Amino acid sequence: MNEKAPDFEIRSLCASVEGKPILKGVNLKVNRGETHALMGPNGSGKSTLANVIMGHPGYEATEGEILFKGQNIMELEPEERARLGLFLAFQYPVAIPGVTAAKFLKTAVDSIKGAQKVKPAEFLKELRDNMAYLEMNESFLNRFLNDGFSGGEKKRMEILQMLMIKPAIAVMDETDSGLDIDALKVVAKGVNKLVGPDLGLLVITHYERLLTYIKPDHLHILMNGKIVLSGGPELVKELESKGYDWVREKFGKEVLAV
């Protein structure tokens, strides 16, 4: 019997930034209903992987494939990937002056749904419910997107987008960076509202503390542009107690030098 193809798969992915090789053969499978965590030391290629997945033009994928919903999406534009159901929560969300958060969210949701656009009243009710869940003041709706927002406010806005768009596969690129413990709990609460059979989640983080609130089914360690170790949630505690040196010792310091 043929094995069912994964919902999302990265095969032998290599990528460069300004001619410098960063990713050196990444392989990863994520199915809907699964939560994967990706960790690694600074400079290992975590954010590069997130941006290449979404098709950021500043990152050049030189080899490999990214398969989503049965097709190789390497040649697709970021907006085309988003319409297929791929979502990226940015580590550093940018401000968009002149566009209110409400208008941006409605445009994004309509773009994803295509002909099946949400009625304004239904959209507004769902938006307000999700904002209340994330403990966001409704005044955010009339503010320009991320313009003058604090770091925590920007991150909540990223999670609000995810709640409204309901992607099939979501990548969180160090969304927890710069958050205090209260904001971190709220962000995690928003993510956990979506976690379930309809969402495949890849959480990229530098800190173990996020994984106490968003429980991963699988943990992958990225070093020197490759995933060198994968396992279950038990790896989180091992990494927390031993750091990355034990991984280097396990696989060879020269191979994994960063």
C-alpha positions in Angstrom: 0.0 0.0 0.0 1.3 3.4 -0.9 2.1 5.7 2.0 0.0 8.9 2.1 2.0 11.9 0.9 2.6 14.5 3.7 0.6 17.7 3.6 3.8 19.8 3.5 7.3 18.5 2.7 10.7 20.1 2.3 13.2 18.0 0.3 16.9 18.7 0.2 16.4 22.4 0.4 19.5 24.6 -0.2 19.4 28.4 -0.1 21.7 31.4 -0.1 21.6 35.0 1.0 23.7 37.4 -1.1 25.6 34.5 -2.5 26.4 33.0 0.9 25.1 29.4 1.4 22.8 29.2 4.5 20.6 26.1 4.1 22.5 23.0 3.1 20.0 20.3 2.5 17.0 20.7 4.8 14.5 17.8 4.9 11.2 18.2 6.8 7.6 16.8 6.8 4.7 18.5 8.4 1.1 17.2 8.4 -2.1 18.9 9.4 -2.8 18.0 13.0 0.9 18.1 14.0 2.9 20.7 15.8 6.6 20.8 15.0 9.2 22.9 16.8 12.5 23.9 15.1 15.4 25.1 17.3 19.0 25.9 16.8 21.8 28.3 17.8 22.1 31.8 16.2 23.2 31.7 12.6 22.0 28.2 12.0 19.5 29.2 9.3 16.1 29.2 11.1 14.8 32.5 9.8 16.3 31.8 6.4 14.2 28.6 6.3 11.0 30.5 7.2 11.6 33.1 4.6 12.4 30.6 1.8 9.2 28.6 2.7 7.2 31.8 2.1 9.1 32.9 -1.0 10.8 36.0 0.2 12.6 37.5 -2.8 15.8 38.3 -0.8 16.5 34.6 -0.3 17.6 32.4 -3.2 16.6 28.8 -3.1 19.3 27.0 -5.1 18.3 23.4 -4.8 15.5 21.2 -3.6 11.7 21.2 -3.4 8.9 22.5 -1.2 5.8 20.4 -1.7 2.4 21.7 -0.5 -1.0 20.3 -1.5 0.6 18.0 -4.0 2.6 20.6 -5.9 6.1 22.1 -5.9 5.6 25.7 -4.8 9.2 26.9 -5.4 8.2 29.0 -8.4 5.1 30.5 -6.8 4.9 34.1 -5.5 4.4 34.7 -1.8 0.7 35.7 -2.3 0.1 32.5 -4.3 1.5 30.4 -1.5 -0.7 32.3 0.9 -3.8 31.5 -1.1 -3.0 27.9 -1.0 -3.1 28.0 2.8 0.5 28.8 3.8 1.0 31.4 6.5 4.1 33.0 8.0 4.1 34.9 11.3 7.1 37.3 11.1 9.8 37.7 13.7 9.8 41.5 12.9 6.4 42.5 11.5 6.7 45.7 9.4 4.4 48.8 9.7 2.1 49.7 6.8 1.2 53.4 7.3 -2.0 54.4 5.6 -3.7 51.0 5.8 -5.8 50.3 8.9 -5.6 47.0 10.6 -9.3 46.3 9.9 -9.0 47.0 6.2 -5.8 44.9 5.9 -7.4 41.9 7.7 -10.6 42.1 5.6 -8.6 42.3 2.3 -6.4 39.4 3.4 -9.3 37.2 4.3 -11.2 38.0 1.1 -8.1 37.3 -0.9 -7.6 33.9 0.7 -11.3 32.9 0.3 -11.6 34.1 -3.3 -15.2 34.1 -4.5 -16.5 33.0 -1.1 -16.0 36.3 0.6 -17.1 36.8 4.1 -20.0 39.1 4.7 -18.9 42.3 6.5 -21.1 41.7 9.6 -19.8 38.1 10.0 -16.2 39.2 9.5 -16.5 42.0 12.1 -18.1 39.7 14.7 -15.4 37.1 14.3 -12.7 39.8 14.3 -14.0 41.3 17.5 -14.4 37.8 19.2 -10.8 37.0 18.3 -9.5 40.4 19.5 -11.3 39.8 22.8 -9.7 36.4 23.0 -6.2 37.9 22.5 -7.0 40.7 25.0 -6.7 43.4 22.3 -8.5 46.7 22.5 -10.9 47.4 19.6 -9.1 50.7 18.9 -6.5 48.6 17.1 -9.0 48.3 14.2 -8.7 51.9 13.2 -4.9 52.2 13.7 -2.5 51.8 10.8 -1.2 48.3 10.7 1.8 47.9 13.1 2.4 51.7 12.9 3.5 52.7 16.4 2.7 49.3 17.8 4.8 47.9 20.6 6.6 44.6 20.0 3.9 42.7 21.9 1.1 44.4 20.0 2.8 43.5 16.6 3.0 39.9 17.7 -0.6 39.8 18.8 -1.6 41.2 15.4 0.3 38.4 13.7 -1.6 35.8 15.7 -4.9 37.7 15.0 -4.2 37.4 11.3 -3.6 33.6 11.7 -6.9 33.3 13.6 -8.8 35.1 10.9 -7.1 33.4 7.9 -7.1 29.9 9.3 -4.2 28.5 7.3 -3.5 24.9 6.6 0.2 25.2 7.4 1.5 28.0 9.6 5.2 28.9 10.2 6.0 31.0 13.3 9.4 32.6 12.9 10.5 33.4 16.5 7.2 35.1 17.3 8.1 34.8 21.0 11.3 37.0 20.7 11.0 40.2 22.8 7.8 39.2 24.6 7.4 39.3 28.3 5.8 36.4 30.0 2.2 37.8 30.0 2.3 38.6 26.2 3.9 35.2 25.5 1.0 33.5 27.3 -1.6 35.4 25.3 0.2 34.7 22.0 0.4 31.0 22.9 -3.3 31.0 23.8 -4.2 32.4 20.4 -2.1 29.7 18.6 -3.5 26.9 20.7 -7.0 28.0 19.7 -6.1 26.9 16.1 -4.1 23.8 17.0 -5.9 20.8 15.9 -6.6 18.5 12.9 -6.9 21.4 10.4 -3.6 23.0 11.1 0.0 21.9 10.6 2.3 24.2 12.7 6.0 24.8 12.5 7.2 26.8 15.5 10.7 28.3 15.1 12.1 29.5 18.4 15.3 30.2 20.1 13.9 29.7 23.6 12.5 26.6 25.3 10.0 28.6 27.3 7.5 29.0 24.4 7.3 25.2 24.1 5.9 25.0 27.7 2.8 26.8 26.3 2.7 25.4 22.7 3.4 21.7 23.1 5.2 20.2 20.1 4.7 16.7 18.9 8.1 16.8 17.2 11.3 18.8 17.8 14.0 19.3 15.2 17.4 20.8 15.7 18.9 22.9 12.9 22.7 23.5 12.9 24.9 24.8 10.1 22.0 24.8 7.6 20.9 21.2 8.2 18.4 19.4 10.5 20.8 17.2 12.4 18.5 15.7 15.0 14.7 15.1 15.3 12.7 13.6 18.1 9.7 13.9 20.3 8.9 16.5 23.0 11.4 14.8 25.3 14.2 16.5 23.3 13.0 19.9 24.7 14.1 19.0 28.2 17.3 17.5 27.1 18.2 20.6 25.1 17.2 22.8 28.0 19.5 20.9 30.4 22.5 20.3 28.1 22.4 23.1 25.5 23.7 22.6 22.0 27.2 21.4 22.9 26.0 17.9 23.4 24.6 17.9 19.8 27.9 19.1 18.4 29.7 16.4 20.4 27.2 13.8 19.1 27.6 14.6 15.5 31.1 16.1 15.4 32.3 19.6 16.1 33.9 20.1 12.8 30.8 19.2 10.8 28.6 21.3 12.9 30.8 24.3 13.5 28.7 27.5 13.2 
